[in-house]
């Protein structure tokens, strides 16, 4: 089945980031992802489409920081104050 460009959700991607060197405790992390920020992912492996969403895997190594970079910080939401 061929997917038409209209059906593909181009702005949604799911990227799984694996740590190349496991640390001693579960839940510790070398990089903090901030909600709302835009990231650039390089060297994405196993890229595929599943349910019209692009999915892939990146192996993160702290010595190779260029694989994942924050392109722009999160957008600060401002509330409108009515007078």
C-alpha positions in Angstrom: 0.0 0.0 0.0 1.4 3.4 -1.0 0.9 6.3 1.3 -0.2 9.5 -0.3 1.5 12.7 0.9 -1.9 13.9 2.2 -2.2 11.0 4.7 1.3 11.3 6.1 1.6 13.4 9.3 4.8 15.2 8.4 5.1 17.2 11.6 4.9 14.2 14.0 7.9 11.9 14.6 8.7 9.4 17.3 12.4 9.1 18.0 13.7 6.6 20.7 17.1 7.7 22.2 19.3 4.9 23.5 22.2 5.6 25.8 25.4 4.0 24.4 26.9 3.6 27.9 24.4 2.3 30.5 24.6 4.0 33.8 24.3 2.3 37.2 20.8 3.4 38.1 17.6 3.2 36.2 16.1 6.6 35.3 19.3 8.6 35.3 20.0 10.5 32.1 22.8 12.3 30.4 20.6 14.7 28.4 17.5 16.5 29.5 14.7 16.9 26.8 12.5 20.0 27.4 8.9 19.9 26.3 8.2 22.3 23.4 11.8 22.5 22.2 12.8 21.6 18.7 15.7 19.1 18.3 17.8 18.0 15.4 18.5 14.3 15.2 21.5 13.0 13.1 22.4 9.4 12.4 18.8 8.1 12.8 18.7 4.3 12.5 15.8 2.0 11.7 13.7 4.8 10.2 10.3 3.7 9.2 6.6 4.7 8.9 4.1 3.1 11.3 0.5 4.4 11.4 1.6 7.3 9.1 4.0 8.5 11.8 7.8 8.5 11.1 9.7 6.5 13.8 13.4 5.9 14.3 16.1 5.2 16.8 19.2 7.2 17.8 22.1 5.8 19.9 23.3 8.6 22.1 26.9 8.8 23.2 28.0 11.6 25.5 31.3 11.9 23.5 29.4 12.5 20.3 27.1 15.4 21.2 26.4 16.4 17.6 23.9 13.5 17.1 21.2 15.3 19.1 21.1 19.1 19.2 18.5 21.5 20.5 17.6 23.8 17.5 15.3 26.2 19.4 14.2 26.5 23.0 10.7 25.9 24.1 8.2 28.6 23.2 7.1 30.6 26.3 3.4 30.7 26.5 2.0 34.1 27.4 -1.5 34.8 28.7 -3.5 37.7 27.5 -4.6 40.0 30.3 -7.8 41.9 29.7 -8.2 45.3 31.2 
